[in-house]
């Protein structure tokens, strides 16, 4: 395990960062938390997890942190989705989009000549909740196909009536990014500059683009660990940061609540039900054991312990725990993401 410097600075209890661009307040952890954090790091080492960073915050302060790599901008994978959802929320609050806007009306130029029966029913709400009706994720095929990813999304088989089946769908988030760009005239990364990045003290980040010049939305955003912590605190506090309302509180509430049933990526809700019915002994989808079947909001997952999270492949997390007034942030390259969360629940949660 690589050595790093642990940073600590004393800050007044509960005081938010008054200078958005300054470092987040650091506060003294309790002896119980110090012991728990040490046990957590030992468990990470014993599990041979490739953890890159971890930060634990409570009552607005950083209690514990450790970096195994420099705190530079890190690939976020699907944590990007939460930031795209935030952009959608801003566009809705400004009257530029609505949850009931239909995909075919937003992008008439990409509608196939013979559209599928259920395509006209797909709305912004369905994209946010991954309930577009697709039985499989079209992302890989679209990224390896032509330049019009929106048309690829529309052409992919819609197996179920929109709103009736959860299926993880990164390309749907790309379509949301394209929708924001179309109605605002700005790429999402630019649209968020004055609305999110500057108010949170985050330097404008890099975000990958499609061949059509649209931020990829569902992936491709790079941020530092402390940037993720700032977003986590904002979500924890109902959209406020530094005492100012940054994201509409109503949107944070909708993003983070259980909007629809959820299931792990790579399988749809209907298929999961069939598997559980056929093999009731399977515990992989057990609500007591899995943080992927607790429900899904607007591009955020619900967790056990009444928490919610932004979630990216290979172990990128912003875990918000309202009952503890706490946030846990990680970056990593870890395959067993459930085990990664389990170590947080087992070691860190009891000390909060």
Secondary structure, DSSP 8 states (H G I E B T S, - for coil): ------------TT---SSTTS---B----HHHHHHHHHHHHHHHHTT--EEEEEEEETTEEEEEEESS-SS-EE-GGGHHHHHHHHHHHHHHTTS--TT-BHHHHTGGG--TT--TTGGG-BHHHHHHT-SSBSS--HHHHHTS-S-HHHHHHHS-B-S-TTS-----HHHHHHHHHHHHHHHSS-HHHHHIIIIITTTT-----B-B-TTS-B-SSS-BEE-HHHHHHHHHHHHTTTEETTEE-S-HHHHHHHHS--B----TTS-HHHHHHHHHH-TT--TT-TTT-SSSS-B-SS-EE-STT-EEEEETTTEEEEEEGGGTEEEEEEE--S-HHHHHHHIIIIIGGG-
